[in-house]
Amino acid sequence: EITDRADYGRSTFYLYFKDKEDMAWQLLKYQADQMDQFLMKSTAHLVSPQREWEAWRLMFETIHQQREFFTHMDGKLSTGLRLVQKQYLNDMFERNLQSGFFRIGIDLPHDIGARFLVGTVLDRSKAHRKKWQPMSTASFFINLRISSYNRLIPSQTL
């Protein structure tokens, strides 16, 4: 069906992709890379926490605009592809945290902070896709950051 709709032969499709799942992954990876570049460029002139607020807002606005695509892909992704996507996003978030470009406001190792953010973004976006409000979702993440930071209790030595 993909080759028919794209008006390409099957052999041409298989020159570029192993299978439909590989094509879906390449599309998701490309989209994630484009989003990351867009966020970095769009927020480079801001300082923390304004940078994070604007990045969340832009990311959720884009997801909102492309919700039909995400809803369609949600039903098509295999468990294996979901894990690959999640790991790729974890790595991307971790690089951005390590570089210091983005901050989460909590003293966590970058890999744990990245997993926390990616898991929360994926869960929140899936749960709220139909009634998605980009500004309120961005506010959720900023408030989560602030409330987590305010609740930290300094560790005590025993």
C-alpha positions, 0 to 999 in steps of 0.5 A: 500500500505504501509503494502504491500511494507513493507511486514507487515500485516495491524494489525502490522502497527496499533500496531505502528501507528494510521494511515498513518499520524501518521506514517509520523509524527513519521518519520519526528519527528525522522528525526528532532531529528536526525538532531538536534543531528547531528548538535549539535555534529558536531558544538560543537567545534565551536564558534559563528558565525562559529557554526551557519554557519556550522550548516546551511551548514550541515542542507541544505546539508542534505536537499539537499541530501534528496530532493527526500524524502522532495519533495515526503512528501511535496505533502503528508502532510496534513495541520494539520501535517504541523502545528504539524511539524512546532510547533515541529521545533519551539520548537526545535529551541527555546530550542537551542536558550535558551540554548545559543548553537546557536545564531541568532545575533538579540535581539529577544525573543527566541520564536519569533526568533525560529518562524522566523528561522523555517518559513524562513527555511521552505519557503526557502527550499520549494521555492528552492528545485529543484535548491537547492544550500546548500552553497548559502542557508547557506550564505543567512541565515548568511547574513540575520543574519548579515544584520538584526543585522547591521540594528537594531536601538536602541529603544528610549524612548518617 
